[in-house]
Amino acid sequence: MAKVTKDTIILDVLTMDAGTAPFFLEIGMHCLGCPSASGESIAEACAVHGADADALVAKLNEYLENK
């Protein structure tokens, strides 16, 4: 499985595994189907939502590695 980075596009993460959606929802990214998610990186989205991109990336990678 590919590693997620802060530069990974949100839609790409969701395409890898739809089970990642709750990780975005829990930090306030409720519009996962909007056009922004199609082209926005994790870092960009975290900056807009006031979330820690490094922490989110770590959680996503841990989840994906343990699938």
mmCIF file of the N, C-alpha and C atoms, coordinates in Angstrom:
data_MODEL
# 
_entry.id   MODEL 
# 
loop_
_atom_site.group_PDB 
_atom_site.id 
_atom_site.type_symbol 
_atom_site.label_atom_id 
_atom_site.label_alt_id 
_atom_site.label_comp_id 
_atom_site.label_asym_id 
_atom_site.label_entity_id 
_atom_site.label_seq_id 
_atom_site.pdbx_PDB_ins_code 
_atom_site.Cartn_x 
_atom_site.Cartn_y 
_atom_site.Cartn_z 
_atom_site.occupancy 
_atom_site.B_iso_or_equiv 
_atom_site.pdbx_formal_charge 
_atom_site.auth_seq_id 
_atom_site.auth_comp_id 
_atom_site.auth_asym_id 
_atom_site.auth_atom_id 
_atom_site.pdbx_PDB_model_num 
ATOM 1   N N  . MET A 1 1  ? 0.853   -1.181 0.000  1.00 0.00 ? 1  MET A N  1 
ATOM 2   C CA . MET A 1 1  ? 0.000   0.000  0.000  1.00 0.00 ? 1  MET A CA 1 
ATOM 3   C C  . MET A 1 1  ? 0.891   1.234  0.000  1.00 0.00 ? 1  MET A C  1 
ATOM 4   N N  . ALA A 1 2  ? 0.484   2.238  -0.752 1.00 0.00 ? 2  ALA A N  1 
ATOM 5   C CA . ALA A 1 2  ? 1.247   3.474  -0.840 1.00 0.00 ? 2  ALA A CA 1 
ATOM 6   C C  . ALA A 1 2  ? 1.206   4.241  0.477  1.00 0.00 ? 2  ALA A C  1 
ATOM 7   N N  . LYS A 1 3  ? 2.256   4.974  0.734  1.00 0.00 ? 3  LYS A N  1 
ATOM 8   C CA . LYS A 1 3  ? 2.311   5.825  1.920  1.00 0.00 ? 3  LYS A CA 1 
ATOM 9   C C  . LYS A 1 3  ? 1.623   7.146  1.614  1.00 0.00 ? 3  LYS A C  1 
ATOM 10  N N  . VAL A 1 4  ? 0.913   7.656  2.600  1.00 0.00 ? 4  VAL A N  1 
ATOM 11  C CA . VAL A 1 4  ? 0.274   8.957  2.501  1.00 0.00 ? 4  VAL A CA 1 
ATOM 12  C C  . VAL A 1 4  ? 1.266   10.005 2.998  1.00 0.00 ? 4  VAL A C  1 
ATOM 13  N N  . THR A 1 5  ? 1.326   11.144 2.307  1.00 0.00 ? 5  THR A N  1 
ATOM 14  C CA . THR A 1 5  ? 2.153   12.270 2.737  1.00 0.00 ? 5  THR A CA 1 
ATOM 15  C C  . THR A 1 5  ? 1.263   13.500 2.830  1.00 0.00 ? 5  THR A C  1 
ATOM 16  N N  . LYS A 1 6  ? 1.826   14.588 3.312  1.00 0.00 ? 6  LYS A N  1 
ATOM 17  C CA . LYS A 1 6  ? 1.053   15.834 3.393  1.00 0.00 ? 6  LYS A CA 1 
ATOM 18  C C  . LYS A 1 6  ? 0.677   16.340 2.006  1.00 0.00 ? 6  LYS A C  1 
ATOM 19  N N  . ASP A 1 7  ? 1.394   15.898 0.980  1.00 0.00 ? 7  ASP A N  1 
ATOM 20  C CA . ASP A 1 7  ? 1.115   16.331 -0.383 1.00 0.00 ? 7  ASP A CA 1 
ATOM 21  C C  . ASP A 1 7  ? 0.084   15.448 -1.095 1.00 0.00 ? 7  ASP A C  1 
ATOM 22  N N  . THR A 1 8  ? -0.332  14.370 -0.440 1.00 0.00 ? 8  THR A N  1 
ATOM 23  C CA . THR A 1 8  ? -1.310  13.473 -1.049 1.00 0.00 ? 8  THR A CA 1 
ATOM 24  C C  . THR A 1 8  ? -2.661  14.174 -1.131 1.00 0.00 ? 8  THR A C  1 
ATOM 25  N N  . ILE A 1 9  ? -3.316  14.007 -2.273 1.00 0.00 ? 9  ILE A N  1 
ATOM 26  C CA . ILE A 1 9  ? -4.635  14.591 -2.494 1.00 0.00 ? 9  ILE A CA 1 
ATOM 27  C C  . ILE A 1 9  ? -5.669  13.788 -1.692 1.00 0.00 ? 9  ILE A C  1 
ATOM 28  N N  . ILE A 1 10 ? -6.588  14.496 -1.059 1.00 0.00 ? 10 ILE A N  1 
ATOM 29  C CA . ILE A 1 10 ? -7.591  13.849 -0.205 1.00 0.00 ? 10 ILE A CA 1 
ATOM 30  C C  . ILE A 1 10 ? -8.367  12.780 -0.966 1.00 0.00 ? 10 ILE A C  1 
ATOM 31  N N  . LEU A 1 11 ? -8.790  13.085 -2.185 1.00 0.00 ? 11 LEU A N  1 
ATOM 32  C CA . LEU A 1 11 ? -9.551  12.107 -2.967 1.00 0.00 ? 11 LEU A CA 1 
ATOM 33  C C  . LEU A 1 11 ? -8.731  10.847 -3.219 1.00 0.00 ? 11 LEU A C  1 
ATOM 34  N N  . ASP A 1 12 ? -7.424  10.989 -3.389 1.00 0.00 ? 12 ASP A N  1 
ATOM 35  C CA . ASP A 1 12 ? -6.564  9.820  -3.589 1.00 0.00 ? 12 ASP A CA 1 
ATOM 36  C C  . ASP A 1 12 ? -6.546  8.930  -2.348 1.00 0.00 ? 12 ASP A C  1 
ATOM 37  N N  . VAL A 1 13 ? -6.544  9.548  -1.173 1.00 0.00 ? 13 VAL A N  1 
ATOM 38  C CA . VAL A 1 13 ? -6.575  8.769  0.073  1.00 0.00 ? 13 VAL A CA 1 
ATOM 39  C C  . VAL A 1 13 ? -7.901  8.023  0.173  1.00 0.00 ? 13 VAL A C  1 
ATOM 40  N N  . LEU A 1 14 ? -8.994  8.709  -0.106 1.00 0.00 ? 14 LEU A N  1 
ATOM 41  C CA . LEU A 1 14 ? -10.316 8.081  -0.032 1.00 0.00 ? 14 LEU A CA 1 
ATOM 42  C C  . LEU A 1 14 ? -10.457 6.962  -1.052 1.00 0.00 ? 14 LEU A C  1 
ATOM 43  N N  . THR A 1 15 ? -9.816  7.111  -2.195 1.00 0.00 ? 15 THR A N  1 
ATOM 44  C CA . THR A 1 15 ? -9.844  6.068  -3.225 1.00 0.00 ? 15 THR A CA 1 
ATOM 45  C C  . THR A 1 15 ? -9.039  4.850  -2.784 1.00 0.00 ? 15 THR A C  1 
ATOM 46  N N  . MET A 1 16 ? -7.930  5.084  -2.080 1.00 0.00 ? 16 MET A N  1 
ATOM 47  C CA . MET A 1 16 ? -7.126  3.975  -1.544 1.00 0.00 ? 16 MET A CA 1 
ATOM 48  C C  . MET A 1 16 ? -7.967  3.117  -0.616 1.00 0.00 ? 16 MET A C  1 
ATOM 49  N N  . ASP A 1 17 ? -8.719  3.800  0.254  1.00 0.00 ? 17 ASP A N  1 
ATOM 50  C CA . ASP A 1 17 ? -9.522  3.081  1.246  1.00 0.00 ? 17 ASP A CA 1 
ATOM 51  C C  . ASP A 1 17 ? -10.586 4.032  1.785  1.00 0.00 ? 17 ASP A C  1 
ATOM 52  N N  . ALA A 1 18 ? -11.846 3.736  1.494  1.00 0.00 ? 18 ALA A N  1 
ATOM 53  C CA . ALA A 1 18 ? -12.948 4.595  1.938  1.00 0.00 ? 18 ALA A CA 1 
ATOM 54  C C  . ALA A 1 18 ? -13.046 4.633  3.461  1.00 0.00 ? 18 ALA A C  1 
ATOM 55  N N  . GLY A 1 19 ? -12.439 3.664  4.127  1.00 0.00 ? 19 GLY A N  1 
ATOM 56  C CA . GLY A 1 19 ? -12.433 3.633  5.580  1.00 0.00 ? 19 GLY A CA 1 
ATOM 57  C C  . GLY A 1 19 ? -11.627 4.756  6.204  1.00 0.00 ? 19 GLY A C  1 
ATOM 58  N N  . THR A 1 20 ? -10.925 5.529  5.386  1.00 0.00 ? 20 THR A N  1 
ATOM 59  C CA . THR A 1 20 ? -10.166 6.666  5.898  1.00 0.00 ? 20 THR A CA 1 
ATOM 60  C C  . THR A 1 20 ? -11.051 7.888  6.132  1.00 0.00 ? 20 THR A C  1 
ATOM 61  N N  . ALA A 1 21 ? -12.252 7.889  5.604  1.00 0.00 ? 21 ALA A N  1 
ATOM 62  C CA . ALA A 1 21 ? -13.145 9.048  5.722  1.00 0.00 ? 21 ALA A CA 1 
ATOM 63  C C  . ALA A 1 21 ? -13.320 9.537  7.161  1.00 0.00 ? 21 ALA A C  1 
ATOM 64  N N  . PRO A 1 22 ? -13.528 8.650  8.142  1.00 0.00 ? 22 PRO A N  1 
ATOM 65  C CA . PRO A 1 22 ? -13.705 9.146  9.514  1.00 0.00 ? 22 PRO A CA 1 
ATOM 66  C C  . PRO A 1 22 ? -12.538 9.972  10.048 1.00 0.00 ? 22 PRO A C  1 
ATOM 67  N N  . PHE A 1 23 ? -11.334 9.711  9.578  1.00 0.00 ? 23 PHE A N  1 
ATOM 68  C CA . PHE A 1 23 ? -10.181 10.482 10.031 1.00 0.00 ? 23 PHE A CA 1 
ATOM 69  C C  . PHE A 1 23 ? -10.296 11.939 9.585  1.00 0.00 ? 23 PHE A C  1 
ATOM 70  N N  . PHE A 1 24 ? -10.842 12.146 8.400  1.00 0.00 ? 24 PHE A N  1 
ATOM 71  C CA . PHE A 1 24 ? -11.055 13.511 7.910  1.00 0.00 ? 24 PHE A CA 1 
ATOM 72  C C  . PHE A 1 24 ? -12.244 14.150 8.608  1.00 0.00 ? 24 PHE A C  1 
ATOM 73  N N  . LEU A 1 25 ? -13.299 13.384 8.795  1.00 0.00 ? 25 LEU A N  1 
ATOM 74  C CA . LEU A 1 25 ? -14.506 13.906 9.433  1.00 0.00 ? 25 LEU A CA 1 
ATOM 75  C C  . LEU A 1 25 ? -14.245 14.347 10.871 1.00 0.00 ? 25 LEU A C  1 
ATOM 76  N N  . GLU A 1 26 ? -13.423 13.602 11.587 1.00 0.00 ? 26 GLU A N  1 
ATOM 77  C CA . GLU A 1 26 ? -13.197 13.929 12.996 1.00 0.00 ? 26 GLU A CA 1 
ATOM 78  C C  . GLU A 1 26 ? -12.425 15.223 13.207 1.00 0.00 ? 26 GLU A C  1 
ATOM 79  N N  . ILE A 1 27 ? -11.770 15.729 12.165 1.00 0.00 ? 27 ILE A N  1 
ATOM 80  C CA . ILE A 1 27 ? -11.088 17.021 12.308 1.00 0.00 ? 27 ILE A CA 1 
ATOM 81  C C  . ILE A 1 27 ? -11.833 18.140 11.583 1.00 0.00 ? 27 ILE A C  1 
ATOM 82  N N  . GLY A 1 28 ? -13.089 17.869 11.227 1.00 0.00 ? 28 GLY A N  1 
ATOM 83  C CA . GLY A 1 28 ? -13.935 18.915 10.665 1.00 0.00 ? 28 GLY A CA 1 
ATOM 84  C C  . GLY A 1 28 ? -14.002 18.992 9.160  1.00 0.00 ? 28 GLY A C  1 
ATOM 85  N N  . MET A 1 29 ? -13.406 18.038 8.470  1.00 0.00 ? 29 MET A N  1 
ATOM 86  C CA . MET A 1 29 ? -13.478 18.025 7.002  1.00 0.00 ? 29 MET A CA 1 
ATOM 87  C C  . MET A 1 29 ? -14.719 17.237 6.584  1.00 0.00 ? 29 MET A C  1 
ATOM 88  N N  . HIS A 1 30 ? -15.850 17.923 6.641  1.00 0.00 ? 30 HIS A N  1 
ATOM 89  C CA . HIS A 1 30 ? -17.119 17.255 6.377  1.00 0.00 ? 30 HIS A CA 1 
ATOM 90  C C  . HIS A 1 30 ? -17.526 17.253 4.909  1.00 0.00 ? 30 HIS A C  1 
ATOM 91  N N  . CYS A 1 31 ? -16.817 17.962 4.088  1.00 0.00 ? 31 CYS A N  1 
ATOM 92  C CA . CYS A 1 31 ? -17.201 18.068 2.680  1.00 0.00 ? 31 CYS A CA 1 
ATOM 93  C C  . CYS A 1 31 ? -16.250 17.235 1.809  1.00 0.00 ? 31 CYS A C  1 
ATOM 94  N N  . LEU A 1 32 ? -16.190 15.955 2.085  1.00 0.00 ? 32 LEU A N  1 
ATOM 95  C CA . LEU A 1 32 ? -15.245 15.095 1.366  1.00 0.00 ? 32 LEU A CA 1 
ATOM 96  C C  . LEU A 1 32 ? -15.609 14.902 -0.097 1.00 0.00 ? 32 LEU A C  1 
ATOM 97  N N  . GLY A 1 33 ? -16.851 15.140 -0.450 1.00 0.00 ? 33 GLY A N  1 
ATOM 98  C CA . GLY A 1 33 ? -17.272 14.977 -1.841 1.00 0.00 ? 33 GLY A CA 1 
ATOM 99  C C  . GLY A 1 33 ? -17.222 16.264 -2.636 1.00 0.00 ? 33 GLY A C  1 
ATOM 100 N N  . CYS A 1 34 ? -16.831 17.354 -2.008 1.00 0.00 ? 34 CYS A N  1 
ATOM 101 C CA . CYS A 1 34 ? -16.828 18.631 -2.717 1.00 0.00 ? 34 CYS A CA 1 
ATOM 102 C C  . CYS A 1 34 ? -15.624 18.724 -3.661 1.00 0.00 ? 34 CYS A C  1 
ATOM 103 N N  . PRO A 1 35 ? -15.681 19.633 -4.608 1.00 0.00 ? 35 PRO A N  1 
ATOM 104 C CA . PRO A 1 35 ? -14.579 19.770 -5.569 1.00 0.00 ? 35 PRO A CA 1 
ATOM 105 C C  . PRO A 1 35 ? -13.224 20.028 -4.929 1.00 0.00 ? 35 PRO A C  1 
ATOM 106 N N  . SER A 1 36 ? -13.197 20.687 -3.781 1.00 0.00 ? 36 SER A N  1 
ATOM 107 C CA . SER A 1 36 ? -11.909 20.953 -3.124 1.00 0.00 ? 36 SER A CA 1 
ATOM 108 C C  . SER A 1 36 ? -11.192 19.665 -2.778 1.00 0.00 ? 36 SER A C  1 
ATOM 109 N N  . ALA A 1 37 ? -11.936 18.658 -2.335 1.00 0.00 ? 37 ALA A N  1 
ATOM 110 C CA . ALA A 1 37 ? -11.321 17.392 -1.954 1.00 0.00 ? 37 ALA A CA 1 
ATOM 111 C C  . ALA A 1 37 ? -10.692 16.692 -3.149 1.00 0.00 ? 37 ALA A C  1 
ATOM 112 N N  . SER A 1 38 ? -11.173 16.999 -4.335 1.00 0.00 ? 38 SER A N  1 
ATOM 113 C CA . SER A 1 38 ? -10.633 16.363 -5.535 1.00 0.00 ? 38 SER A CA 1 
ATOM 114 C C  . SER A 1 38 ? -9.236  16.856 -5.875 1.00 0.00 ? 38 SER A C  1 
ATOM 115 N N  . GLY A 1 39 ? -8.909  18.064 -5.470 1.00 0.00 ? 39 GLY A N  1 
ATOM 116 C CA . GLY A 1 39 ? -7.615  18.599 -5.843 1.00 0.00 ? 39 GLY A CA 1 
ATOM 117 C C  . GLY A 1 39 ? -6.803  19.165 -4.701 1.00 0.00 ? 39 GLY A C  1 
ATOM 118 N N  . GLU A 1 40 ? -7.316  19.046 -3.483 1.00 0.00 ? 40 GLU A N  1 
ATOM 119 C CA . GLU A 1 40 ? -6.650  19.634 -2.328 1.00 0.00 ? 40 GLU A CA 1 
ATOM 120 C C  . GLU A 1 40 ? -5.787  18.601 -1.618 1.00 0.00 ? 40 GLU A C  1 
ATOM 121 N N  . SER A 1 41 ? -4.579  19.004 -1.268 1.00 0.00 ? 41 SER A N  1 
ATOM 122 C CA . SER A 1 41 ? -3.696  18.097 -0.533 1.00 0.00 ? 41 SER A CA 1 
ATOM 123 C C  . SER A 1 41 ? -4.104  18.063 0.934  1.00 0.00 ? 41 SER A C  1 
ATOM 124 N N  . ILE A 1 42 ? -3.600  17.081 1.637  1.00 0.00 ? 42 ILE A N  1 
ATOM 125 C CA . ILE A 1 42 ? -3.857  16.983 3.076  1.00 0.00 ? 42 ILE A CA 1 
ATOM 126 C C  . ILE A 1 42 ? -3.334  18.239 3.769  1.00 0.00 ? 42 ILE A C  1 
ATOM 127 N N  . ALA A 1 43 ? -2.155  18.701 3.398  1.00 0.00 ? 43 ALA A N  1 
ATOM 128 C CA . ALA A 1 43 ? -1.577  19.896 4.017  1.00 0.00 ? 43 ALA A CA 1 
ATOM 129 C C  . ALA A 1 43 ? -2.465  21.114 3.791  1.00 0.00 ? 43 ALA A C  1 
ATOM 130 N N  . GLU A 1 44 ? -2.955  21.291 2.575  1.00 0.00 ? 44 GLU A N  1 
ATOM 131 C CA . GLU A 1 44 ? -3.814  22.437 2.272  1.00 0.00 ? 44 GLU A CA 1 
ATOM 132 C C  . GLU A 1 44 ? -5.112  22.380 3.065  1.00 0.00 ? 44 GLU A C  1 
ATOM 133 N N  . ALA A 1 45 ? -5.718  21.212 3.115  1.00 0.00 ? 45 ALA A N  1 
ATOM 134 C CA . ALA A 1 45 ? -6.978  21.063 3.833  1.00 0.00 ? 45 ALA A CA 1 
ATOM 135 C C  . ALA A 1 45 ? -6.784  21.272 5.332  1.00 0.00 ? 45 ALA A C  1 
ATOM 136 N N  . CYS A 1 46 ? -5.699  20.758 5.871  1.00 0.00 ? 46 CYS A N  1 
ATOM 137 C CA . CYS A 1 46 ? -5.430  20.932 7.302  1.00 0.00 ? 46 CYS A CA 1 
ATOM 138 C C  . CYS A 1 46 ? -5.203  22.403 7.632  1.00 0.00 ? 46 CYS A C  1 
ATOM 139 N N  . ALA A 1 47 ? -4.534  23.129 6.755  1.00 0.00 ? 47 ALA A N  1 
ATOM 140 C CA . ALA A 1 47 ? -4.303  24.555 6.983  1.00 0.00 ? 47 ALA A CA 1 
ATOM 141 C C  . ALA A 1 47 ? -5.632  25.307 7.050  1.00 0.00 ? 47 ALA A C  1 
ATOM 142 N N  . VAL A 1 48 ? -6.556  24.961 6.169  1.00 0.00 ? 48 VAL A N  1 
ATOM 143 C CA . VAL A 1 48 ? -7.865  25.608 6.138  1.00 0.00 ? 48 VAL A CA 1 
ATOM 144 C C  . VAL A 1 48 ? -8.688  25.256 7.375  1.00 0.00 ? 48 VAL A C  1 
ATOM 145 N N  . HIS A 1 49 ? -8.560  24.023 7.831  1.00 0.00 ? 49 HIS A N  1 
ATOM 146 C CA . HIS A 1 49 ? -9.372  23.535 8.952  1.00 0.00 ? 49 HIS A CA 1 
ATOM 147 C C  . HIS A 1 49 ? -8.670  23.629 10.304 1.00 0.00 ? 49 HIS A C  1 
ATOM 148 N N  . GLY A 1 50 ? -7.474  24.188 10.334 1.00 0.00 ? 50 GLY A N  1 
ATOM 149 C CA . GLY A 1 50 ? -6.756  24.360 11.591 1.00 0.00 ? 50 GLY A CA 1 
ATOM 150 C C  . GLY A 1 50 ? -6.356  23.037 12.239 1.00 0.00 ? 50 GLY A C  1 
ATOM 151 N N  . ALA A 1 51 ? -6.035  22.055 11.419 1.00 0.00 ? 51 ALA A N  1 
ATOM 152 C CA . ALA A 1 51 ? -5.666  20.730 11.926 1.00 0.00 ? 51 ALA A CA 1 
ATOM 153 C C  . ALA A 1 51 ? -4.170  20.484 11.697 1.00 0.00 ? 51 ALA A C  1 
ATOM 154 N N  . ASP A 1 52 ? -3.620  19.552 12.442 1.00 0.00 ? 52 ASP A N  1 
ATOM 155 C CA . ASP A 1 52 ? -2.208  19.185 12.347 1.00 0.00 ? 52 ASP A CA 1 
ATOM 156 C C  . ASP A 1 52 ? -2.034  18.144 11.232 1.00 0.00 ? 52 ASP A C  1 
ATOM 157 N N  . ALA A 1 53 ? -1.444  18.554 10.130 1.00 0.00 ? 53 ALA A N  1 
ATOM 158 C CA . ALA A 1 53 ? -1.274  17.668 8.979  1.00 0.00 ? 53 ALA A CA 1 
ATOM 159 C C  . ALA A 1 53 ? -0.384  16.470 9.309  1.00 0.00 ? 53 ALA A C  1 
ATOM 160 N N  . ASP A 1 54 ? 0.663   16.693 10.086 1.00 0.00 ? 54 ASP A N  1 
ATOM 161 C CA . ASP A 1 54 ? 1.560   15.586 10.441 1.00 0.00 ? 54 ASP A CA 1 
ATOM 162 C C  . ASP A 1 54 ? 0.829   14.527 11.248 1.00 0.00 ? 54 ASP A C  1 
ATOM 163 N N  . ALA A 1 55 ? -0.013  14.957 12.180 1.00 0.00 ? 55 ALA A N  1 
ATOM 164 C CA . ALA A 1 55 ? -0.773  14.012 13.002 1.00 0.00 ? 55 ALA A CA 1 
ATOM 165 C C  . ALA A 1 55 ? -1.770  13.234 12.151 1.00 0.00 ? 55 ALA A C  1 
ATOM 166 N N  . LEU A 1 56 ? -2.428  13.908 11.223 1.00 0.00 ? 56 LEU A N  1 
ATOM 167 C CA . LEU A 1 56 ? -3.389  13.228 10.354 1.00 0.00 ? 56 LEU A CA 1 
ATOM 168 C C  . LEU A 1 56 ? -2.688  12.213 9.458  1.00 0.00 ? 56 LEU A C  1 
ATOM 169 N N  . VAL A 1 57 ? -1.566  12.598 8.881  1.00 0.00 ? 57 VAL A N  1 
ATOM 170 C CA . VAL A 1 57 ? -0.810  11.686 8.022  1.00 0.00 ? 57 VAL A CA 1 
ATOM 171 C C  . VAL A 1 57 ? -0.370  10.454 8.806  1.00 0.00 ? 57 VAL A C  1 
ATOM 172 N N  . ALA A 1 58 ? 0.079   10.656 10.025 1.00 0.00 ? 58 ALA A N  1 
ATOM 173 C CA . ALA A 1 58 ? 0.506   9.526  10.861 1.00 0.00 ? 58 ALA A CA 1 
ATOM 174 C C  . ALA A 1 58 ? -0.665  8.581  11.128 1.00 0.00 ? 58 ALA A C  1 
ATOM 175 N N  . LYS A 1 59 ? -1.824  9.126  11.460 1.00 0.00 ? 59 LYS A N  1 
ATOM 176 C CA . LYS A 1 59 ? -3.011  8.297  11.716 1.00 0.00 ? 59 LYS A CA 1 
ATOM 177 C C  . LYS A 1 59 ? -3.427  7.529  10.467 1.00 0.00 ? 59 LYS A C  1 
ATOM 178 N N  . LEU A 1 60 ? -3.426  8.219  9.334  1.00 0.00 ? 60 LEU A N  1 
ATOM 179 C CA . LEU A 1 60 ? -3.828  7.571  8.080  1.00 0.00 ? 60 LEU A CA 1 
ATOM 180 C C  . LEU A 1 60 ? -2.874  6.433  7.723  1.00 0.00 ? 60 LEU A C  1 
ATOM 181 N N  . ASN A 1 61 ? -1.566  6.677  7.843  1.00 0.00 ? 61 ASN A N  1 
ATOM 182 C CA . ASN A 1 61 ? -0.596  5.641  7.506  1.00 0.00 ? 61 ASN A CA 1 
ATOM 183 C C  . ASN A 1 61 ? -0.685  4.451  8.459  1.00 0.00 ? 61 ASN A C  1 
ATOM 184 N N  . GLU A 1 62 ? -0.914  4.725  9.734  1.00 0.00 ? 62 GLU A N  1 
ATOM 185 C CA . GLU A 1 62 ? -1.064  3.634  10.692 1.00 0.00 ? 62 GLU A CA 1 
ATOM 186 C C  . GLU A 1 62 ? -2.295  2.797  10.350 1.00 0.00 ? 62 GLU A C  1 
ATOM 187 N N  . TYR A 1 63 ? -3.381  3.445  10.035 1.00 0.00 ? 63 TYR A N  1 
ATOM 188 C CA . TYR A 1 63 ? -4.609  2.739  9.652  1.00 0.00 ? 63 TYR A CA 1 
ATOM 189 C C  . TYR A 1 63 ? -4.367  1.885  8.397  1.00 0.00 ? 63 TYR A C  1 
ATOM 190 N N  . LEU A 1 64 ? -3.769  2.490  7.380  1.00 0.00 ? 64 LEU A N  1 
ATOM 191 C CA . LEU A 1 64 ? -3.550  1.782  6.113  1.00 0.00 ? 64 LEU A CA 1 
ATOM 192 C C  . LEU A 1 64 ? -2.574  0.623  6.270  1.00 0.00 ? 64 LEU A C  1 
ATOM 193 N N  . GLU A 1 65 ? -1.575  0.768  7.114  1.00 0.00 ? 65 GLU A N  1 
ATOM 194 C CA . GLU A 1 65 ? -0.599  -0.312 7.340  1.00 0.00 ? 65 GLU A CA 1 
ATOM 195 C C  . GLU A 1 65 ? -1.198  -1.490 8.080  1.00 0.00 ? 65 GLU A C  1 
ATOM 196 N N  . ASN A 1 66 ? -2.197  -1.221 8.887  1.00 0.00 ? 66 ASN A N  1 
ATOM 197 C CA . ASN A 1 66 ? -2.809  -2.283 9.702  1.00 0.00 ? 66 ASN A CA 1 
ATOM 198 C C  . ASN A 1 66 ? -4.071  -2.873 9.083  1.00 0.00 ? 66 ASN A C  1 
ATOM 199 N N  . LYS A 1 67 ? -4.303  -2.599 7.831  1.00 0.00 ? 67 LYS A N  1 
ATOM 200 C CA . LYS A 1 67 ? -5.468  -3.139 7.121  1.00 0.00 ? 67 LYS A CA 1 
ATOM 201 C C  . LYS A 1 67 ? -5.193  -4.557 6.704  1.00 0.00 ? 67 LYS A C  1 
# 
